[in-house]
Amino acid sequence: MLITDTDAQTHQLTTFQPLSSSYLQRSRIVAIPACNEAEHIVPCLMALARQEDFLPHKVIVWVNNTQDDTRQQIHTLQDALPFAVESVSVSYSPDQAHAGRARHDAMAHAARHAPPDALLFTTDADGEVAPDWMKQTLEAFIRYNVAAVFGRALLLPSEFQKIPLHLHQDDEKEQAYAALLEHIKALLVPTPYDPWPRHSERSGASIAVTREAWQQVGGIPPEPLSEDRAFYTALKQAALPVRHAPDVKVYVSARLVGRARGGMADTIARRIMQQDDYLDDALEPVSICMLRTRRLLKENKKYLDIKNILSNFPNKPVRVKRADLHLHLRRAQRVIDFLLHKQAYSFFTVPHTAGDPAGRSRPAQYGRSPNDIDDKPE
């Protein structure tokens, strides 16, 4: 997963250039898949109603395979909400009864009845968007002129005590390592539309996309697991610019029983019983992250298919042992310090590129550092 941001440097912005000023005038439609969410749907909708400066024009709740009174809860709020609400009830066969299918269909329904230049949003029914969620998302669209904006999914403060303290501590370390890896990639491949600071999350709890881009990639893939990550991959394979906005936030529940086998709820429940010995597959050793990035830059200066780049790497990810995480954290910080030093040195020593209207310096040619030659624990 880490490689998918590295093609950013060579993306030509001419492939996607809607007028920035148009974003505020575009229709804003939020699609929410919901399955037995009577407990959460009211706080979810009220959070959307409390948005600062910019409200949704319409919210669609895709009530699927539901036995509780989710739809009745929605109806009790309809007259009190400052936007139109449409609830759609559907029932899927067992093989299609998953969040990926529901999110795909909810977004497709929203797009079908939306203007061609609409902005489509999606979040989770058990989530509460931050008061500035839509404002920050629109700001990201305007500032970076992108096709999609991915936000962060954080735990609701009221749900904090459902998870043991040691798991919170472990998660903080994992998040810190993920941020360091992302910073390394941002230093190696500066990306004008997704600069540092940024995050590496691709969560269905916070996605916004132009209707044009949504249609170009065929919508959100109806995958039974990780449909949000699959959608991100589709956007990148289409060479569409994506912003990972750290200020766009949604707060979600700490449920222990979820719809997706292997999803967030299953992960939390499993780790409560026994912590995983290894980190998430996406959190690779520093050297692998850097090799993927460097190979991309070396093989082609233009957009490359992700599968072609990964073909020379092992099919199975190189995993990081949780017991060794402190060593990888230390190594990642050393690499960042090294790259920042090289960047500062190049700025003062490398002549500006002739004819560059932005006056940018030529990218530094980074050599091998003693800190990134291997990833054996120190």
C-alpha positions in Angstrom: 0.0 0.0 0.0 2.8 2.4 0.7 3.9 2.6 -2.9 0.7 4.1 -4.2 1.6 7.6 -3.2 5.0 7.6 -4.9 3.7 8.1 -8.4 2.6 11.6 -7.4 5.6 13.6 -8.4 5.2 12.8 -12.1 1.4 13.2 -12.3 0.5 15.9 -14.8 -2.1 18.2 -13.3 -3.4 18.9 -16.8 -5.2 15.6 -16.6 -7.6 16.9 -14.0 -8.2 20.7 -13.7 -11.7 21.8 -12.7 -11.9 25.4 -11.7 -11.1 25.7 -8.0 -13.7 28.4 -7.6 -16.4 26.0 -8.7 -16.1 23.7 -5.7 -18.1 25.9 -3.3 -21.0 26.1 -5.8 -21.1 22.3 -6.4 -23.9 20.2 -5.0 -22.8 18.3 -1.9 -24.4 14.8 -1.4 -23.5 12.5 1.5 -24.1 8.7 1.1 -24.2 6.6 4.3 -24.6 2.8 4.3 -26.4 1.6 7.4 -27.1 -1.8 8.8 -28.8 -2.1 12.2 -27.6 1.4 13.2 -30.5 2.6 15.3 -28.1 3.3 18.2 -25.8 5.5 16.0 -27.7 7.0 13.1 -29.2 10.0 15.1 -25.8 11.2 16.4 -24.4 10.6 12.8 -27.0 12.8 11.2 -26.9 15.5 14.0 -23.1 15.8 13.5 -23.8 16.5 9.8 -26.4 19.1 10.8 -23.8 20.9 13.0 -21.4 21.6 10.2 -19.7 24.9 10.2 -20.3 27.2 7.3 -21.1 24.5 4.7 -23.9 21.9 5.1 -24.7 19.0 2.9 -27.4 19.7 0.3 -28.7 16.1 0.7 -28.0 13.0 2.7 -28.9 9.5 1.6 -29.0 6.7 4.1 -28.8 3.3 2.5 -30.6 1.1 5.1 -29.7 -2.5 4.2 -30.5 -5.9 5.7 -31.7 -4.1 8.8 -34.0 -5.6 11.6 -33.9 -2.7 14.0 -35.7 0.7 13.8 -32.9 2.6 12.0 -35.3 3.9 9.4 -37.8 5.1 12.1 -35.0 6.9 13.8 -34.2 8.7 10.6 -37.9 9.7 10.1 -38.1 11.3 13.5 -35.3 13.7 12.6 -36.3 14.6 9.0 -38.2 17.8 9.9 -35.4 19.0 12.2 -32.5 18.6 9.9 -31.2 21.6 7.8 -30.9 19.4 4.7 -32.9 16.9 2.7 -32.7 13.3 3.9 -33.6 10.2 1.8 -33.7 6.8 3.3 -33.6 3.8 1.0 -34.3 0.3 2.3 -32.8 -2.7 0.5 -32.2 -6.3 1.2 -29.2 -8.2 -0.1 -28.6 -11.9 -0.5 -26.1 -13.3 2.0 -23.2 -13.3 -0.5 -23.8 -9.6 -1.2 -24.7 -8.4 2.4 -21.5 -6.5 3.1 -20.4 -2.9 3.6 -18.6 -2.8 0.2 -21.8 -3.6 -1.7 -23.9 -1.2 0.4 -21.4 1.7 0.0 -21.1 1.1 -3.8 -24.9 1.1 -4.2 -25.4 4.1 -1.9 -22.8 6.2 -3.8 -24.2 5.0 -7.2 -27.7 6.1 -6.1 -26.3 9.5 -5.0 -24.5 9.9 -8.3 -27.4 8.9 -10.4 -29.5 11.8 -9.2 -26.7 14.3 -8.8 -25.6 17.1 -11.2 -22.6 16.2 -13.3 -20.3 18.4 -11.3 -21.5 17.3 -7.8 -19.2 16.4 -4.9 -20.0 13.0 -3.5 -19.2 12.3 0.2 -19.5 9.1 2.2 -19.1 8.3 5.9 -20.1 5.5 8.3 -23.4 5.3 10.1 -21.6 4.7 13.5 -19.4 7.8 12.9 -19.7 11.4 13.9 -18.0 13.9 11.5 -16.1 16.7 13.1 -17.9 20.1 13.0 -15.5 21.4 10.3 -15.5 18.1 8.3 -17.1 19.5 5.2 -15.4 22.9 5.5 -12.0 21.2 5.7 -12.8 18.8 2.8 -13.8 21.7 0.6 -10.7 23.6 1.5 -8.6 20.6 0.4 -10.4 20.5 -2.9 -9.9 24.2 -3.5 -6.3 24.4 -2.3 -5.0 21.3 -4.0 -7.4 21.0 -7.0 -7.8 17.2 -6.5 -10.2 14.5 -7.6 -10.8 13.1 -4.1 -10.1 13.8 -0.5 -9.5 11.1 2.1 -9.9 12.0 5.8 -9.0 10.4 9.1 -11.1 8.0 11.2 -10.5 8.5 14.9 -12.0 6.9 17.9 -15.0 8.6 19.6 -13.8 9.8 23.1 -16.8 8.2 24.6 -15.7 4.9 23.3 -12.1 5.1 24.5 -12.7 2.9 27.6 -14.0 0.0 25.6 -10.5 -0.8 24.5 -7.7 -1.7 27.0 -5.1 1.0 27.7 -2.2 -1.2 26.3 -3.9 -1.4 22.9 -4.2 2.4 22.8 -0.5 2.6 23.5 0.3 0.1 20.9 -1.8 1.9 18.4 -0.1 5.2 19.1 3.2 3.7 18.3 1.9 2.1 15.1 0.4 5.5 14.0 3.7 7.2 14.8 5.5 4.7 12.6 3.0 5.1 9.8 3.5 8.8 9.9 7.3 8.5 9.7 7.0 6.2 6.6 4.7 8.7 5.0 7.0 11.6 5.8 9.9 9.6 4.2 7.9 9.2 1.0 6.9 12.8 1.0 10.6 13.8 1.2 11.7 11.4 -1.5 8.8 12.3 -3.8 7.4 15.8 -3.1 3.8 15.9 -4.3 2.2 19.3 -5.0 -1.4 18.1 -4.5 -0.6 15.9 -1.4 2.2 17.5 0.4 3.4 16.9 3.9 1.8 16.9 6.5 -0.5 14.2 5.3 -1.8 10.8 6.5 -1.9 7.3 4.9 -5.5 6.3 5.8 -8.0 5.2 3.2 -11.2 4.8 5.3 -14.7 4.7 4.1 -15.6 6.8 7.1 -14.3 9.9 5.3 -14.2 10.0 1.5 -15.1 12.8 -0.8 -14.9 12.6 -4.6 -16.0 14.6 -7.6 -18.7 12.9 -9.6 -16.5 13.1 -12.7 -13.7 11.1 -11.0 -16.2 8.7 -9.4 -17.7 7.9 -12.8 -14.3 7.6 -14.4 -13.2 4.8 -12.2 -16.6 3.1 -12.1 -17.5 4.0 -8.5 -16.4 2.3 -5.3 -15.6 -1.4 -5.9 -18.3 -3.6 -4.2 -15.6 -5.6 -2.3 -16.6 -7.5 0.8 -13.5 -6.1 2.6 -11.5 -2.9 2.2 -13.6 -1.4 -0.5 -12.2 2.0 0.6 -8.6 1.0 -0.2 -9.7 -0.6 -3.5 -11.3 2.7 -4.4 -8.1 4.6 -3.6 -6.2 2.2 -5.8 -8.6 2.7 -8.7 -8.2 6.5 -8.4 -4.4 6.2 -8.5 -4.4 3.7 -11.4 -6.5 6.3 -13.3 -3.8 8.9 -12.4 -6.3 11.0 -10.5 -4.9 13.3 -7.8 -5.9 12.4 -4.2 -5.3 14.5 -1.1 -4.9 12.8 2.4 -6.1 15.7 4.5 -5.0 15.5 8.1 -7.5 18.1 9.2 -10.5 16.2 7.8 -11.7 14.0 10.7 -14.5 11.6 11.6 -15.0 10.0 15.0 -16.2 6.4 15.0 -17.3 3.8 17.5 -15.2 1.0 19.0 -17.6 -1.8 18.1 -16.3 -5.3 18.6 -18.8 -7.0 16.2 -18.8 -5.7 12.6 -20.1 -6.8 9.2 -16.8 -7.3 7.5 -14.8 -10.4 8.4 -11.3 -9.2 9.0 -12.4 -5.5 9.3 -11.8 -3.0 12.0 -14.2 -4.6 14.5 -12.7 -8.0 14.1 -9.2 -6.6 14.4 -10.1 -4.8 17.7 -11.8 -7.9 19.1 -8.9 -10.1 18.2 -6.3 -7.8 19.7 -8.2 -7.6 22.9 -8.0 -11.3 23.2 -4.3 -11.4 22.2 -2.2 -8.7 20.6 -0.9 -9.4 17.1 2.8 -10.3 16.9 3.2 -8.3 13.8 2.1 -4.8 12.6 -0.4 -4.2 9.8 0.9 -5.4 6.5 1.1 -1.9 5.2 3.7 -0.9 7.8 6.8 -2.2 6.0 10.4 -1.9 7.1 12.0 1.5 6.1 14.3 0.0 3.5 11.4 -1.6 1.6 9.4 1.6 1.6 12.4 3.5 0.2 13.2 0.8 -2.4 9.7 0.9 -3.7 9.9 4.7 -4.0 13.3 4.8 -5.6 12.4 2.0 -8.1 9.4 4.0 -9.2 11.5 7.1 -9.8 14.3 5.1 -11.6 12.1 3.0 -13.9 9.9 5.7 -15.3 9.3 9.4 -14.8 5.7 9.0 -15.9 2.8 7.2 -14.3 3.4 3.5 -13.9 0.9 0.8 -13.2 1.3 -0.2 -9.6 1.2 -3.9 -10.4 4.2 -3.6 -12.7 6.2 -1.9 -10.0 5.3 -4.4 -7.4 6.1 -7.4 -9.6 9.8 -7.4 -8.6 8.9 -7.5 -4.9 7.9 -10.5 -2.9 4.2 -11.3 -3.1 4.0 -11.5 0.7 4.7 -8.2 2.5 7.9 -7.9 4.6 6.3 -7.7 8.0 7.5 -5.8 11.1 7.6 -7.6 14.5 5.8 -5.6 17.2 8.6 -6.4 19.5 11.1 -4.7 17.2 8.9 -1.6 16.5 11.1 0.7 18.7 14.0 -0.1 16.4 12.1 0.7 13.3 10.8 3.9 14.8 14.4 4.9 15.5 15.6 4.0 12.1 12.8 5.8 10.3 13.6 9.0 12.3 17.2 8.8 11.3 16.3 8.5 7.7 14.1 11.5 7.9 16.9 13.5 9.6 19.2 12.4 6.8 16.8 13.4 4.0 16.1 16.7 5.6 19.8 17.4 5.8 20.3 16.5 2.2 17.3 18.6 1.2 18.6 21.6 3.0 22.1 21.1 1.5 20.7 20.8 -2.0 18.7 23.9 -1.7 21.7 26.0 -1.1 24.1 24.1 -3.5 22.1 22.9 -6.5 21.4 25.6 -9.1 17.8 26.3 -9.9 16.4 24.6 -12.9 16.7 27.0 -15.9 13.3 28.1 -17.2 11.4 26.8 -14.2 8.7 29.4 -13.6 8.3 28.3 -10.0 12.1 28.6 -9.4 12.3 25.1 -8.0 15.6 23.4 -7.4 16.4 20.2 -9.0 15.6 17.1 -6.9 18.5 15.9 -4.8 20.0 12.6 -5.8 20.0 10.6 -2.6 22.7 8.0 -2.2 22.7 5.0 0.2 22.8 6.0 3.8 24.2 3.8 6.5 20.9 4.0 8.2 18.8 2.4 5.4 21.1 -0.3 4.1 19.4 -3.1 6.1 16.6 -3.6 8.5 18.0 -6.0 11.0 17.2 -5.1 14.5 20.0 -3.1 16.1 
